[in-house]
Amino acid sequence: MRNGIRICKPTSVTYSGTSASIVGQGSVEFSAVTSLSLNGVFSSDFDNYMIVVRATTSAGVGLGIRLRTSGTDATATNYTRQTLNAYGTTVNSARATSDSRFSGGDLYNTQRGGFIHHLYGPYLSQPTAHRMVSSVDYLSATIFDASGTHSLSTSYDGFTLYLISAGPNMTGQLTVYRLVD
């Protein structure tokens, strides 16, 4: 097998909202959802993964990502997070040492956002590292950069992307890639 990236087709998708379905070689298209769970995308065949998301939302909102195994989200406060956010002429940062999620990015009203999430070793029975970079069209351009870890030595086969605040919903497409070395 040659080096590069390959699409990971989930074994199943669950969601809260209007619709979500697997299309093409394994991308997931979703419409007006508040949460989107992909099962069976991580396996023992590969260690590292990249999640690519493009989305819009009905109102400004933050996103979260939770690791998932056997159809259940890991919701305990075993996640850490460091963030850097730049918009307009403002730059700020934040840190969380005990949280129930990774940062999933931000969406601003009906303006399109793009996100790349890297997960390092989610299927391995060891702590999982996460890195996310997003860019959205807010105040001309916003950059959001986050990293974090999940401290448990648990094997995860999926994840949930969800809106942190109640009320809005999101529409777009998500693709998971396995990184092949």
C-alpha positions as CSV (number, residue, x, y, z in Angstrom):
1,M,0.0,0.0,0.0
2,R,1.3,3.4,-0.9
3,N,1.7,6.3,1.5
4,G,-1.1,8.9,1.6
5,I,-4.7,9.2,2.8
6,R,-7.7,7.0,2.3
7,I,-11.4,7.7,3.0
8,C,-12.8,5.8,6.0
9,K,-16.4,4.8,5.5
10,P,-18.4,4.6,8.8
11,T,-20.3,1.5,9.6
12,S,-23.2,3.6,10.7
13,V,-24.3,7.2,11.3
14,T,-26.7,8.5,13.9
15,Y,-27.8,12.1,14.3
16,S,-30.3,14.5,15.9
17,G,-32.1,16.7,13.5
18,T,-33.3,16.5,9.9
19,S,-31.0,14.2,8.0
20,A,-27.6,12.6,7.6
21,S,-26.4,9.9,5.2
22,I,-23.3,8.2,3.9
23,V,-22.6,9.2,0.3
24,G,-20.0,8.3,-2.3
25,Q,-17.0,6.5,-1.0
26,G,-17.8,7.3,2.6
27,S,-18.4,11.0,3.2
28,V,-21.4,12.0,5.4
29,E,-23.7,14.7,4.2
30,F,-25.9,16.3,6.9
31,S,-28.7,18.8,7.0
32,A,-30.1,20.8,10.0
33,V,-28.6,18.5,12.6
34,T,-27.5,19.3,16.2
35,S,-25.3,16.3,16.6
36,L,-23.7,13.8,14.2
37,S,-22.2,10.5,15.4
38,L,-20.0,8.3,13.2
39,N,-19.4,4.7,14.3
40,G,-16.8,2.2,13.0
41,V,-14.4,4.7,11.4
42,F,-11.3,4.0,13.5
43,S,-9.7,0.5,13.5
44,S,-6.6,-1.4,14.5
45,D,-5.4,-1.1,10.8
46,F,-4.4,2.6,11.2
47,D,-3.2,4.8,14.0
48,N,-3.9,8.4,12.8
49,Y,-6.9,10.0,11.2
50,M,-8.0,13.4,9.7
51,I,-11.6,14.6,9.8
52,V,-12.5,17.3,7.3
53,V,-15.7,19.3,7.8
54,R,-17.4,22.1,5.8
55,A,-20.6,23.5,7.4
56,T,-22.9,26.4,7.9
57,T,-25.2,27.0,10.8
58,S,-28.5,28.7,11.6
59,A,-26.8,30.9,14.3
60,G,-23.4,31.5,15.8
61,V,-22.3,28.5,17.8
62,G,-19.3,26.5,19.1
63,L,-18.8,22.8,18.2
64,G,-17.6,20.0,20.4
65,I,-16.1,16.5,19.6
66,R,-16.4,13.5,21.8
67,L,-14.7,10.2,21.3
68,R,-17.1,7.2,21.0
69,T,-16.9,3.4,21.5
70,S,-19.6,0.8,20.8
71,G,-22.1,3.6,20.1
72,T,-21.5,5.5,23.4
73,D,-19.8,8.9,23.8
74,A,-17.0,9.4,26.3
75,T,-18.6,12.3,28.3
76,A,-16.5,12.3,31.5
77,T,-14.1,15.1,32.2
78,N,-11.0,13.4,30.8
79,Y,-10.4,15.9,28.0
80,T,-7.9,18.8,28.1
81,R,-7.9,21.7,25.7
82,Q,-5.7,24.6,24.7
83,T,-7.1,27.1,22.2
84,L,-6.0,30.1,20.2
85,N,-8.6,32.3,18.4
86,A,-7.9,35.2,16.0
87,Y,-10.7,37.4,14.5
88,G,-10.6,41.0,13.3
89,T,-7.7,42.5,15.3
90,T,-8.4,40.4,18.4
91,V,-6.4,37.4,19.5
92,N,-7.2,35.4,22.6
93,S,-6.5,32.0,24.1
94,A,-8.0,29.7,26.7
95,R,-7.2,26.5,28.5
96,A,-9.3,23.7,30.0
97,T,-7.7,20.9,32.1
98,S,-10.8,19.0,32.9
99,D,-13.6,19.0,30.2
100,S,-16.1,16.7,28.6
101,R,-15.1,17.4,25.0
102,F,-12.5,18.5,22.5
103,S,-12.9,21.8,20.7
104,G,-14.7,21.3,17.4
105,G,-14.5,24.8,16.1
106,D,-16.9,27.7,15.7
107,L,-19.6,28.5,13.2
108,Y,-21.0,32.0,12.6
109,N,-24.6,32.3,11.4
110,T,-25.0,31.4,7.8
111,Q,-21.4,31.8,6.8
112,R,-19.5,28.7,5.7
113,G,-16.8,27.3,8.0
114,G,-14.1,24.7,7.3
115,F,-12.4,22.5,9.9
116,I,-9.6,19.9,9.9
117,H,-9.3,17.7,12.9
118,H,-6.4,15.3,13.5
119,L,-6.8,12.4,15.9
120,Y,-3.7,10.6,16.9
121,G,-4.2,7.0,18.0
122,P,-7.9,6.9,18.8
123,Y,-8.2,3.2,18.4
124,L,-5.1,2.4,20.4
125,S,-5.5,1.6,24.1
126,Q,-3.6,4.7,25.1
127,P,-4.4,8.4,25.6
128,T,-5.6,10.1,22.4
129,A,-4.3,13.4,21.2
130,H,-6.3,15.9,19.1
131,R,-5.5,18.9,16.9
132,M,-8.0,21.1,15.1
133,V,-7.7,24.1,12.8
134,S,-10.7,26.0,11.5
135,S,-11.3,29.0,9.2
136,V,-14.6,30.8,8.9
137,D,-15.8,33.9,7.2
138,Y,-16.4,36.1,10.2
139,L,-15.1,39.7,10.4
140,S,-13.5,38.9,7.0
141,A,-11.7,35.8,8.4
142,T,-11.4,33.9,11.7
143,I,-8.7,31.4,12.6
144,F,-9.4,29.0,15.5
145,D,-6.6,26.6,16.5
146,A,-7.1,24.0,19.3
147,S,-5.2,21.0,20.6
148,G,-5.9,18.6,23.5
149,T,-5.7,15.1,24.9
150,H,-8.1,12.5,26.2
151,S,-6.4,10.9,29.2
152,L,-8.0,7.4,29.3
153,S,-6.3,4.4,27.7
154,T,-9.5,3.3,25.9
155,S,-9.9,2.1,22.3
156,Y,-12.4,4.3,20.4
157,D,-14.0,3.4,17.1
158,G,-15.9,6.7,16.4
159,F,-16.8,10.2,17.4
160,T,-19.6,12.7,17.8
161,L,-19.6,16.2,16.4
162,Y,-22.2,18.4,18.1
163,L,-23.4,21.9,18.7
164,I,-22.5,23.1,22.3
165,S,-25.6,25.5,22.5
166,A,-29.2,24.5,22.1
167,G,-31.2,26.1,19.4
168,P,-29.1,26.3,16.2
169,N,-28.4,23.5,13.7
170,M,-25.7,22.8,11.1
171,T,-25.6,21.6,7.5
172,G,-22.6,20.4,5.5
173,Q,-20.4,17.5,4.7
174,L,-17.8,15.5,6.8
175,T,-15.2,13.1,5.6
176,V,-12.8,10.9,7.7
177,Y,-9.5,10.0,6.2
178,R,-7.0,7.4,7.6
179,L,-3.4,8.5,7.3
180,V,-1.4,5.8,5.6
181,D,2.4,5.6,6.2
